[in-house]
Amino acid sequence: MELDHIDRILLEKLQEDSNVSLTTLAEMVNLTTTPCWKRLKKLEQSGVITQRVALLDAEKLGLSFVAFVMVQTNDHSNEWYERFVHAVQELPEVMEFYRMAGEYDYMMKVLARDMRHFDEFYKKLVNRVDGINNVTSTFAMESLKYTTKLPLF
């Protein structure tokens, strides 16, 4: 979908606050509410806006231990891939999960309460699917930037 200047402003504002009223959004882009609402519906129907959520403060919820887990496997079959992806998607500690190019095959961002909680997660991970060859974890010392806001060029 091709985005125009108004669409980009609407998306920018929604990324800052998805609770902003339709009237306020319309005023920000110099439209009346009906055409603004139609644009939002079009962005939703096209899949540009996938959902509207509340963002929670992980640290205030006791989830301040951030780990990046890299996994290597020797089994690159589709069957193994599907089992592994399914197993990882069921682990609530995994916030992000990627198939990678390079030295490691998969990488995930994991949130845990502390090292003990992470160790429990690690044991669940390696025991869920046979064929994991190597797991390496690194731990964040400090968060220097975190955003869910996508750059709209």
N, C-alpha and C positions, 0 to 999 in steps of 0.2 A: 504494500500500500504506500502510495506517495503521500508524504506529509507536507502540508503547507505551513506557513508561519503561525497561523492561528492554532493549528493542531499542536505544533511544538510548544507553544505557550501553555495551552491547556494541559498537555502532558507534564510539562515542567511544574506547573502549579499543583497538579494532582500528586506528583511525586513528593512535593513538600508537605502536603496535607490533603489526604484523600477525603477528609470530612468537610472540605470547603463547600459552601452551598452553591447550588446551580446559579443563583442570582449573582453571587460574588464572582464566580468564574465568568459568567457572561459579561459582567462589567469590565473585568480585566482584559477581555479581548474585544470590547466594543461591539457586542452582539446582544440581541434580546435572548430571553431564556429558551425559546423554542429552537432557533437554529443552533444554539450552543448545545442543547440537549441532543439534537439530531447528530451533531458531530461526535459527541461522547458515545452515543449508541453505535455509530459507525466504527469508532475506534474499538469498542468492545466486540462488536460482531466480526470485525476483521482479525481479532486476536491480538491487536497491539496492546490493549488493556486486557490483561489476563485475569486479574482479580484485585480486589481492594482489601487490605489487611491492616491489622494493628501491629506495629513493631514494638517488641518488648525489650526491656533492658536486661540482657543476659546476666550481667554482673549482679544486679539487684535481685535476681532470681537464683543466685548462688551458682551460676554457670560461668565462672571466670577462667577456667582452665581450657585454653585453646591449643589443640594439637593439629598438625598436618601429617597425615598418614599416607605414605606411598607404598604401593603394593606391586610386586612383580610376580608373574606367573609364567610357566612354560606351556600351559594349556591355553591355546588361543582359539579353541573350537567355539562355535556358536552356542552349543549346549552348555559349556562351562560358563561362558559369558552371561547367558541368561540366568543361570543359577546364582552366580556371583552378584549380578546386579540386583536380583530379587532379594537376596540375603542382606545386602547392604542397605537397600531401600527400607527394610524393616527395622533398622537400627535407628532409634530416634536421636541418638547423639550426633549422627552424621548430618551436618547442615548443608554441605556441598559435596558433590561427587562427580569426578571427571574421568574419562578415558583419555590417556595421555600419549603423546609421542615422545620418544627419548628413552632415557635409562629405565624409568618406571612406567608400568602399564596403566596404573590407576592412582588417583590422588583424591583424598577426601579431607574436608575440614570438619573437625570433631569438637563439640563442646562437652565439657564434663565439669563436675563440681571440684574435683581435685585429682591427684595422681592415683589414688585408690580407685575412684570411679573410672578413670581412664583405663586402669589395668583390667577392671571388670569388662569394660567395652572391648579392649584388645583381645581378651580371652574369648569373648563371644564371637568376635570377627574371625579369628583364625580357626575356630572350631566349627563354624557354620558351613564352610565349603572347602573340600579337599582341593589341592592344586595350587595353593598359594605358595610361591617359592621363597619370597623374601618380603618382610614388612619393615619399613623404616619410619620412625616417627620423629618429628621435631616439634618443639613446644614454643609458643609465643611468649616472650617476656613482657611485651607491652604492645598495646594496640595503638598504632600511630595514625591510621585512617580507617574508617569504616563508613560505608555508605551503601544504600540500596538504590540511590538515585542514578539512573543511567544518563550518560552524556548525550544530549540531543543536538547534533550538529546541523 
